[in-house]
Amino acid sequence: MEFSPYIIDGIVLLIVLFLAFMGYRKGFFFATFSFLPMLCAFIGVKVLTVPAASAIKKTVLYENLIERIGEKVAIDTTFSERWMEPDLLSYLDMPDFLKEIIQNSGLESVSGLLDMEGISLFLAESIADVCVFIFSALLVYFVILIAGNLLLHFLDLMANLPVLSFFNQLFGAAIGGVQGVLWIWVIGIVLALQECSGGMQTIILALEDTKIASILYENNFLLQLMLQIFG
């Protein structure tokens, strides 16, 4: 199958112009910073989940959660007769991942020191800790994500004021065009790897006769950077 140099140049221009148009519609702030709320949310989960969980555990909600979970923990007669055995968790009616978490929390190391009521409380607290941690992570993630998007929309509204709107869309188009070039460079890296292995020779030979694609292919900044890192 033959590839016309004009078709390749047309595809390259189409990718760049399409992303430039999308950047123009989004504006500079959305085209540049649309990923920041999610990035900040993930960073916030890593940094703030433990403090948020600690704060929740100081409230009455945590005590109520332990009480409700304690009512649901299935400790039957079979379990009460075997609670000092090493595999005592196998007698509990709960998901395996919770059993693993509780086991890692040290249930077996304290089982010989507690009576059945103490074991029940330990199980309820362990499960409650898992629930609070998961809830805290989700809470931090969505609070930061929503706050970040609200801030981004506010900045975008400010950028759409007269005079600023023109520059917002102009720089948005520029950012979109840069993204398009980056995508072309990524495709160029794939073609370069195929060239080394002897694949896609038809496309690679057609590149030599192109006007635009050949310039981007021969001046692939990402490929040069990758070669410097791994060379």
C-alpha positions as CSV (number, residue, x, y, z in Angstrom):
1,M,0.0,0.0,0.0
2,E,1.4,3.4,-1.1
3,F,1.2,6.5,1.0
4,S,1.1,9.9,-0.8
5,P,3.3,12.5,0.8
6,Y,0.4,15.0,0.4
7,I,-1.9,12.6,2.4
8,I,0.7,12.4,5.2
9,D,1.2,16.2,5.3
10,G,-2.6,16.6,5.3
11,I,-3.0,14.2,8.3
12,V,-0.2,16.1,10.2
13,L,-1.8,19.5,9.5
14,L,-5.3,18.1,10.4
15,I,-4.0,16.9,13.8
16,V,-2.3,20.2,14.6
17,L,-5.1,22.4,13.4
18,F,-7.8,20.3,15.1
19,L,-6.0,20.5,18.5
20,A,-5.3,24.2,17.9
21,F,-9.0,24.8,17.3
22,M,-9.9,22.8,20.4
23,G,-7.4,25.0,22.3
24,Y,-9.0,28.1,20.8
25,R,-12.5,27.0,22.0
26,K,-11.3,26.1,25.5
27,G,-9.1,29.2,25.9
28,F,-5.7,29.4,27.4
29,F,-6.7,28.6,31.0
30,F,-8.7,25.5,30.1
31,A,-6.2,24.3,27.5
32,T,-3.3,24.7,29.8
33,F,-4.6,24.0,33.3
34,S,-7.6,21.7,32.8
35,F,-5.5,18.8,34.2
36,L,-4.5,20.6,37.4
37,P,-7.6,20.0,39.5
38,M,-7.3,16.3,39.1
39,L,-3.5,16.4,39.7
40,C,-4.0,18.5,42.8
41,A,-6.8,16.1,44.0
42,F,-4.4,13.1,43.8
43,I,-1.7,15.0,45.6
44,G,-4.2,16.0,48.2
45,V,-5.3,12.4,48.8
46,K,-1.7,11.4,49.4
47,V,-1.0,14.3,51.8
48,L,-4.4,14.9,53.5
49,T,-6.1,11.5,53.8
50,V,-4.4,10.6,57.1
51,P,-5.0,13.9,58.8
52,A,-8.6,13.9,57.6
53,A,-9.2,10.4,58.9
54,S,-7.6,11.3,62.2
55,A,-10.0,14.3,62.5
56,I,-13.1,12.1,61.7
57,K,-12.0,9.5,64.3
58,K,-12.3,12.2,67.0
59,T,-15.9,12.8,66.3
60,V,-19.0,11.0,67.5
61,L,-19.6,9.6,63.9
62,Y,-16.6,7.3,64.4
63,E,-18.0,5.9,67.7
64,N,-21.4,5.4,66.1
65,L,-19.7,3.6,63.1
66,I,-17.9,1.2,65.5
67,E,-21.1,0.5,67.3
68,R,-23.0,-0.3,64.1
69,I,-20.2,-2.4,62.7
70,G,-19.9,-4.2,66.0
71,E,-23.6,-5.3,65.6
72,K,-22.9,-6.7,62.2
73,V,-19.7,-8.6,63.0
74,A,-20.6,-12.3,62.9
75,I,-19.0,-13.9,66.0
76,D,-20.8,-17.2,66.4
77,T,-20.3,-20.2,68.7
78,T,-17.9,-21.8,66.4
79,F,-15.7,-18.7,66.4
80,S,-15.9,-18.3,70.2
81,E,-14.6,-21.9,70.6
82,R,-11.7,-21.4,68.3
83,W,-10.8,-17.7,68.8
84,M,-7.3,-18.5,70.1
85,E,-6.4,-20.6,67.0
86,P,-4.0,-19.1,64.4
87,D,-6.6,-19.2,61.6
88,L,-9.4,-17.6,63.7
89,L,-10.2,-15.1,60.9
90,S,-11.4,-17.9,58.7
91,Y,-14.4,-18.2,60.9
92,L,-15.5,-14.6,60.4
93,D,-18.2,-13.7,57.9
94,M,-16.5,-10.8,56.1
95,P,-14.7,-10.1,52.8
96,D,-11.2,-11.6,52.4
97,F,-9.5,-8.2,51.9
98,L,-10.9,-7.0,55.3
99,K,-9.6,-10.2,56.9
100,E,-6.1,-9.4,55.5
101,I,-6.2,-5.9,56.8
102,I,-7.3,-7.0,60.2
103,Q,-4.6,-9.7,60.3
104,N,-2.0,-7.1,59.4
105,S,-3.4,-4.9,62.2
106,G,-2.2,-7.6,64.7
107,L,-5.4,-9.4,65.7
108,E,-3.6,-12.7,66.2
109,S,-0.9,-11.0,68.4
110,V,-3.6,-9.7,70.8
111,S,-6.2,-12.5,70.6
112,G,-4.7,-14.3,73.6
113,L,-5.0,-11.2,75.7
114,L,-8.6,-10.3,75.0
115,D,-11.9,-11.9,75.9
116,M,-14.7,-12.2,73.3
117,E,-16.0,-8.7,73.9
118,G,-12.5,-7.3,73.5
119,I,-12.1,-9.3,70.2
120,S,-15.4,-7.9,68.9
121,L,-14.4,-4.4,69.7
122,F,-11.0,-4.9,68.0
123,L,-12.7,-6.2,64.9
124,A,-15.2,-3.4,64.8
125,E,-12.5,-0.7,65.3
126,S,-10.3,-2.3,62.6
127,I,-13.1,-2.4,60.0
128,A,-14.2,1.2,61.0
129,D,-10.6,2.4,60.5
130,V,-10.7,1.0,56.9
131,C,-14.0,2.6,56.2
132,V,-12.9,6.0,57.6
133,F,-9.7,5.9,55.6
134,I,-11.5,5.1,52.3
135,F,-14.2,7.8,53.1
136,S,-11.5,10.3,53.9
137,A,-9.6,9.6,50.7
138,L,-12.8,10.0,48.6
139,L,-13.8,13.2,50.5
140,V,-10.4,14.9,50.0
141,Y,-10.3,13.9,46.4
142,F,-13.7,15.3,45.5
143,V,-13.5,18.4,47.6
144,I,-10.2,19.4,46.0
145,L,-11.4,18.4,42.5
146,I,-14.6,20.5,42.8
147,A,-12.8,23.4,44.3
148,G,-10.1,23.3,41.6
149,N,-12.7,23.2,38.8
150,L,-14.7,26.1,40.4
151,L,-11.5,28.1,40.5
152,L,-10.6,27.2,36.9
153,H,-14.1,28.3,35.8
154,F,-13.8,31.5,37.7
155,L,-10.4,32.3,36.0
156,D,-11.9,31.3,32.7
157,L,-14.8,33.8,33.2
158,M,-12.3,36.5,34.0
159,A,-10.3,35.6,30.9
160,N,-13.4,36.0,28.8
161,L,-13.7,39.7,29.7
162,P,-13.2,42.1,26.8
163,V,-9.6,42.4,25.5
164,L,-8.5,39.4,27.7
165,S,-10.9,37.1,25.7
166,F,-8.9,37.6,22.5
167,F,-5.6,36.8,24.1
168,N,-7.1,33.9,26.1
169,Q,-8.3,32.3,22.9
170,L,-5.2,33.2,20.9
171,F,-2.9,31.6,23.5
172,G,-5.3,28.7,23.8
173,A,-4.9,28.0,20.1
174,A,-1.1,28.2,20.5
175,I,-1.2,25.7,23.3
176,G,-3.5,23.4,21.3
177,G,-1.0,23.6,18.3
178,V,1.9,22.7,20.6
179,Q,-0.1,19.7,21.8
180,G,-0.7,18.7,18.2
181,V,3.1,18.9,17.5
182,L,3.8,16.8,20.6
183,W,1.4,14.1,19.4
184,I,3.1,14.1,16.0
185,W,6.4,13.7,17.8
186,V,5.0,10.7,19.7
187,I,3.9,9.1,16.5
188,G,7.4,9.9,15.1
189,I,9.0,8.0,17.9
190,V,6.9,5.0,17.1
191,L,7.9,5.2,13.4
192,A,11.6,5.6,14.4
193,L,11.4,2.4,16.5
194,Q,9.8,0.7,13.5
195,E,12.5,2.0,11.2
196,C,15.1,0.4,13.5
197,S,13.2,-2.9,13.3
198,G,12.6,-2.7,9.6
199,G,8.8,-2.1,9.8
200,M,6.5,0.4,8.2
201,Q,9.1,1.1,5.4
202,T,6.3,2.4,3.1
203,I,5.4,5.2,5.4
204,I,9.0,6.0,6.3
205,L,10.0,6.2,2.6
206,A,7.0,8.4,1.9
207,L,8.0,10.8,4.7
208,E,11.1,11.7,2.7
209,D,9.0,13.5,0.0
210,T,6.8,15.4,2.5
211,K,7.1,19.1,3.2
212,I,5.8,19.4,6.7
213,A,5.9,15.9,8.2
214,S,9.6,15.4,7.3
215,I,10.6,18.6,9.2
216,L,8.8,17.4,12.3
217,Y,10.1,13.9,11.9
218,E,13.7,15.0,11.4
219,N,13.5,17.5,14.3
220,N,11.8,15.3,16.9
221,F,12.7,17.0,20.2
222,L,11.0,14.2,22.2
223,L,13.1,11.5,20.4
224,Q,16.3,13.5,20.9
225,L,15.4,13.9,24.6
226,M,14.7,10.2,24.9
227,L,18.0,9.3,23.3
228,Q,19.9,11.7,25.7
229,I,18.2,10.0,28.7
230,F,18.8,6.4,27.6
231,G,21.8,6.9,25.4
